Amino acid sequence: MSLFPIHRYRRFDDPFDRFFGDQLDFFDPWYDFDTFPSALSVQPNAFRWINEPYRLTHSSTTPTSRSPTAEKFRVQLNVAGFNPDTIKTKVEGRKVIVEAKQEDRQPDGDYNIRELRKTYELPEHADSQRLASYVTPNNMLVIEVPIRNPEAERRVAQARNDNQSLVQFGQYRDPLFDYAGFLAGSDFQPRIVDKGNNEKQLEMSVGMKNYRPEEIKVSVKNNELIVQGEHQYKDNNRSERSFFFKSTTLPPGAQVDQLQSRLTDDGQLKIEAPYVEQKGATKSIENQKK
């Protein structure tokens, strides 16, 4: 059994940090802007939108919550040498098309023209209407498209009608958090366990049987749990790399600063954190119904 260190990322230390290195992996153009529109009210000149996310094109002061079933399709393309203003991304049917054209003309009449066209097939249930794309300071074009999961959405809808499953979170629950979605939509199989002596614990698990401990990274971004894995296989005939990425937003009351994770002998990544019911912080469920 192997214990894992928890890597922590803070949202508001420097709002521009998340556009560099590992932070880019955790930037979500729908959630970060929709939930905290003031976090990036001023953007660096080197960061350029090609297709802006919903928050930047529709005015609203109502925060939104991340769907626990959210998945996304991502493409990263090196566009060094192209002005971001010349880059276009569009959707035709089930395909995303990238086009760019750069002209460099000299006073003596000489010129150089570079053109780029790339086509990417979108997966089933991709929500192309919410495509977002941007160019990072290191000249990477990032295209992201949310993916709907009808089966997971059905489970969440069913769980919302099952109040019994929500009792484990206690009488006092945050009305802004989707507890039913967290239980039914998460791939981490979460549950609240009564440890006795008025102590509760959030327990979660996800299968990572084909990954070694050194290939797994567990991170926390505020109250968002992120698990990444990268497996490499190489022999004389072939070389392969496989990736794993799962995330979920932890419920209010989960003591994120005390979160621990370990890999069991049968390949299950176990994640645990004390859970404290937020008594008095929010109205009880009974009072909300009155």
C-alpha positions as CSV (number, residue, x, y, z in Angstrom):
1,M,0.0,0.0,0.0
2,S,1.4,3.4,-1.1
3,L,0.6,6.8,0.3
4,F,0.6,9.8,-2.0
5,P,1.5,13.5,-1.3
6,I,-1.3,15.9,-2.1
7,H,-0.3,18.7,-4.6
8,R,-2.2,21.9,-3.8
9,Y,-3.0,24.7,-6.2
10,R,-4.4,28.1,-5.1
11,R,-6.8,30.0,-7.3
12,F,-6.2,33.5,-6.2
13,D,-2.4,33.7,-5.4
14,D,-1.8,35.0,-8.9
15,P,-4.6,34.8,-11.4
16,F,-2.2,34.5,-14.3
17,D,-0.3,31.5,-12.9
18,R,-2.8,29.0,-14.1
19,F,-1.9,29.7,-17.7
20,F,1.6,28.3,-17.3
21,G,2.9,24.7,-16.8
22,D,0.7,22.4,-14.8
23,Q,-1.7,25.2,-14.0
24,L,-3.0,25.0,-17.6
25,D,-4.2,21.5,-17.0
26,F,-6.5,22.7,-14.3
27,F,-7.9,25.8,-16.1
28,D,-11.5,25.3,-17.1
29,P,-12.9,28.0,-19.4
30,W,-16.5,27.3,-18.5
31,Y,-16.2,26.8,-14.7
32,D,-13.5,29.2,-13.7
33,F,-15.0,32.2,-15.5
34,D,-18.6,31.3,-14.9
35,T,-18.1,30.8,-11.1
36,F,-15.5,33.5,-10.4
37,P,-15.8,36.1,-13.2
38,S,-13.8,38.7,-11.2
39,A,-10.8,36.3,-10.8
40,L,-9.5,37.2,-14.3
41,S,-11.0,40.6,-14.9
42,V,-7.6,41.8,-16.3
43,Q,-5.9,39.3,-18.7
44,P,-2.3,39.3,-19.8
45,N,-1.7,40.6,-23.4
46,A,-0.1,37.3,-24.3
47,F,-3.2,35.3,-23.5
48,R,-5.6,35.5,-26.5
49,W,-9.1,34.1,-26.9
50,I,-10.1,32.6,-30.3
51,N,-13.5,31.5,-29.2
52,E,-14.5,33.0,-25.9
53,P,-16.4,31.0,-23.2
54,Y,-19.9,31.7,-22.2
55,R,-19.2,34.0,-19.4
56,L,-17.3,36.4,-21.6
57,T,-20.0,36.7,-24.2
58,H,-23.1,36.7,-21.9
59,S,-23.5,39.0,-19.0
60,S,-24.7,37.4,-15.8
61,T,-24.0,37.8,-12.1
62,T,-25.3,34.4,-11.1
63,P,-22.5,31.9,-10.3
64,T,-22.8,28.5,-11.8
65,S,-21.7,25.2,-10.4
66,R,-19.6,22.6,-12.1
67,S,-21.5,19.6,-13.4
68,P,-20.1,16.5,-11.5
69,T,-20.4,14.5,-14.8
70,A,-18.5,17.1,-16.9
71,E,-16.0,15.8,-19.3
72,K,-14.2,17.7,-22.1
73,F,-12.5,17.1,-25.4
74,R,-9.1,18.9,-25.6
75,V,-6.7,19.6,-28.4
76,Q,-3.3,21.3,-28.1
77,L,-1.6,22.6,-31.2
78,N,1.7,24.5,-31.5
79,V,1.0,27.7,-33.4
80,A,4.3,29.4,-33.1
81,G,4.9,31.9,-35.9
82,F,1.2,32.7,-36.3
83,N,-0.5,35.8,-35.0
84,P,-3.4,34.8,-32.8
85,D,-5.6,37.2,-34.8
86,T,-5.2,35.1,-37.9
87,I,-6.2,31.8,-36.2
88,K,-9.8,30.6,-36.7
89,T,-11.5,27.6,-35.1
90,K,-14.9,26.4,-36.4
91,V,-17.1,23.4,-36.2
92,E,-18.6,21.6,-39.2
93,G,-20.7,18.6,-38.4
94,R,-18.6,16.4,-36.0
95,K,-15.3,18.1,-36.8
96,V,-13.3,21.0,-35.4
97,I,-11.3,22.8,-38.1
98,V,-8.4,25.0,-37.3
99,E,-7.2,27.5,-40.0
100,A,-4.4,30.1,-39.8
101,K,-2.7,32.3,-42.3
102,Q,0.4,34.4,-41.7
103,E,1.7,36.9,-44.3
104,D,5.1,38.6,-43.9
105,R,5.6,41.3,-46.5
106,Q,8.8,43.3,-47.0
107,P,9.1,46.8,-48.3
108,D,11.1,45.6,-51.3
109,G,8.2,43.4,-52.4
110,D,9.4,40.1,-51.1
111,Y,7.0,38.2,-49.0
112,N,6.5,34.9,-47.1
113,I,3.1,33.2,-46.6
114,R,2.5,30.4,-44.1
115,E,-0.9,28.5,-43.9
116,L,-2.2,25.9,-41.5
117,R,-5.3,23.7,-41.6
118,K,-6.0,20.9,-39.1
119,T,-9.1,18.8,-38.7
120,Y,-10.1,16.9,-35.5
121,E,-13.0,14.5,-35.0
122,L,-15.3,15.3,-32.1
123,P,-16.5,12.5,-29.9
124,E,-20.2,11.6,-29.6
125,H,-22.3,14.0,-27.4
126,A,-19.8,16.8,-27.7
127,D,-21.5,20.2,-27.1
128,S,-20.0,22.1,-30.0
129,Q,-22.0,25.2,-29.2
130,R,-19.9,25.7,-26.1
131,L,-16.5,25.4,-27.8
132,A,-13.8,27.5,-26.2
133,S,-10.3,28.1,-27.7
134,Y,-7.4,30.3,-26.7
135,V,-3.6,30.8,-27.4
136,T,-1.3,30.5,-24.4
137,P,1.8,32.6,-23.8
138,N,4.0,29.8,-25.0
139,N,2.1,29.7,-28.4
140,M,-0.1,26.7,-27.8
141,L,-3.6,26.7,-29.2
142,V,-5.9,25.0,-26.8
143,I,-9.4,23.9,-28.0
144,E,-11.8,22.5,-25.5
145,V,-15.4,21.2,-26.0
146,P,-17.6,19.9,-23.2
147,I,-19.0,16.4,-23.6
148,R,-22.4,15.4,-22.3
149,N,-22.9,11.9,-20.8
150,P,-26.6,11.0,-21.1
151,E,-26.3,7.9,-18.9
152,A,-24.6,9.8,-16.1
153,E,-27.2,12.6,-16.4
154,R,-29.9,10.0,-16.0
155,R,-28.3,8.7,-12.9
156,V,-28.0,12.2,-11.4
157,A,-31.7,13.0,-12.2
158,Q,-32.7,9.7,-10.5
159,A,-30.6,10.5,-7.5
160,R,-32.2,13.9,-7.1
161,N,-35.4,12.2,-6.4
162,D,-33.9,9.9,-3.7
163,N,-33.7,12.1,-0.6
164,Q,-32.6,9.1,1.5
165,S,-29.1,9.1,-0.1
166,L,-28.6,12.7,1.0
167,V,-29.2,12.0,4.7
168,Q,-25.6,10.9,5.1
169,F,-24.5,14.5,4.6
170,G,-26.4,15.6,7.7
171,Q,-29.3,17.9,8.4
172,Y,-27.5,21.1,7.4
173,R,-26.5,21.2,3.7
174,D,-25.4,24.0,1.4
175,P,-28.3,24.8,-1.0
176,L,-25.8,25.8,-3.7
177,F,-24.0,22.4,-3.8
178,D,-25.4,19.5,-5.9
179,Y,-25.1,16.7,-3.4
180,A,-27.1,14.3,-5.6
181,G,-24.9,15.0,-8.6
182,F,-21.8,14.5,-6.5
183,L,-23.0,11.0,-5.4
184,A,-24.4,9.8,-8.7
185,G,-22.2,11.6,-11.2
186,S,-18.8,11.1,-9.6
187,D,-16.5,8.3,-10.8
188,F,-15.0,8.2,-7.3
189,Q,-17.9,6.3,-5.7
190,P,-18.1,8.7,-2.7
191,R,-19.8,8.0,0.6
192,I,-19.9,9.5,4.1
193,V,-18.9,6.9,6.8
194,D,-19.8,7.3,10.4
195,K,-16.6,6.6,12.4
196,G,-18.2,6.9,15.8
197,N,-17.7,9.6,18.5
198,N,-19.6,12.1,16.4
199,E,-16.9,11.8,13.7
200,K,-17.6,11.3,10.0
201,Q,-15.3,10.7,7.1
202,L,-15.6,11.2,3.3
203,E,-14.3,8.1,1.5
204,M,-13.8,7.8,-2.2
205,S,-12.1,5.3,-4.5
206,V,-11.3,5.0,-8.2
207,G,-9.7,2.1,-10.0
208,M,-6.1,2.6,-11.2
209,K,-5.0,-1.0,-11.6
210,N,-2.7,-0.5,-14.5
211,Y,-0.8,2.4,-12.9
212,R,2.2,2.3,-10.7
213,P,2.5,4.7,-7.7
214,E,5.1,6.8,-9.3
215,E,2.7,7.3,-12.3
216,I,-0.1,8.8,-10.2
217,K,-0.5,12.4,-9.1
218,V,-3.3,13.6,-6.7
219,S,-3.9,17.3,-6.6
220,V,-6.3,19.8,-4.9
221,K,-7.4,23.1,-6.4
222,N,-9.4,24.8,-3.7
223,N,-12.2,22.2,-3.1
224,E,-11.6,20.4,-6.4
225,L,-10.0,16.9,-6.3
226,I,-7.9,16.0,-9.3
227,V,-6.3,12.6,-10.0
228,Q,-3.9,12.2,-12.9
229,G,-2.1,9.2,-14.2
230,E,0.4,8.6,-17.0
231,H,1.5,5.1,-17.9
232,Q,4.3,4.4,-20.3
233,Y,5.1,1.1,-22.0
234,K,8.1,0.5,-24.2
235,D,9.8,-2.6,-25.7
236,N,11.8,-3.3,-28.8
237,N,8.8,-3.2,-31.1
238,R,6.5,-0.4,-29.8
239,S,6.1,2.5,-27.4
240,E,2.8,3.4,-25.8
241,R,1.6,6.1,-23.4
242,S,-1.8,6.1,-21.7
243,F,-3.3,8.9,-19.6
244,F,-5.9,9.1,-16.8
245,F,-7.7,12.3,-15.6
246,K,-10.6,12.5,-13.2
247,S,-11.8,15.3,-11.1
248,T,-14.7,16.1,-8.8
249,T,-15.7,19.0,-6.6
250,L,-15.8,18.0,-2.9
251,P,-18.8,18.9,-0.8
252,P,-18.8,21.6,1.9
253,G,-17.7,20.1,5.1
254,A,-14.9,18.0,3.6
255,Q,-11.7,18.9,5.4
256,V,-9.6,19.3,2.3
257,D,-6.5,20.3,4.2
258,Q,-6.6,16.8,5.9
259,L,-7.2,14.8,2.7
260,Q,-5.1,11.6,2.3
261,S,-4.8,9.1,-0.5
262,R,-3.2,5.7,-0.9
263,L,-3.0,2.9,-3.5
264,T,-4.1,-0.5,-2.4
265,D,-2.6,-3.8,-3.5
266,D,-5.6,-4.5,-5.7
267,G,-5.1,-1.2,-7.7
268,Q,-7.8,0.9,-5.9
269,L,-6.9,4.5,-5.2
270,K,-8.5,5.3,-1.8
271,I,-9.1,8.9,-0.9
272,E,-10.2,10.0,2.6
273,A,-10.9,13.3,4.4
274,P,-12.7,14.1,7.7
275,Y,-16.2,15.4,7.1
276,V,-17.7,18.0,9.4
277,E,-21.4,19.0,9.0
278,Q,-21.7,22.7,8.6
279,K,-24.1,23.3,11.5
280,G,-25.3,26.9,11.6
281,A,-23.4,27.8,8.4
282,T,-26.5,27.1,6.2
283,K,-30.2,26.7,6.9
284,S,-31.3,23.2,7.7
285,I,-33.2,21.3,5.0
286,E,-36.4,21.4,7.0
287,N,-36.2,25.2,7.3
288,Q,-35.6,25.6,3.6
289,K,-38.8,23.7,2.9
290,K,-40.9,26.1,5.0
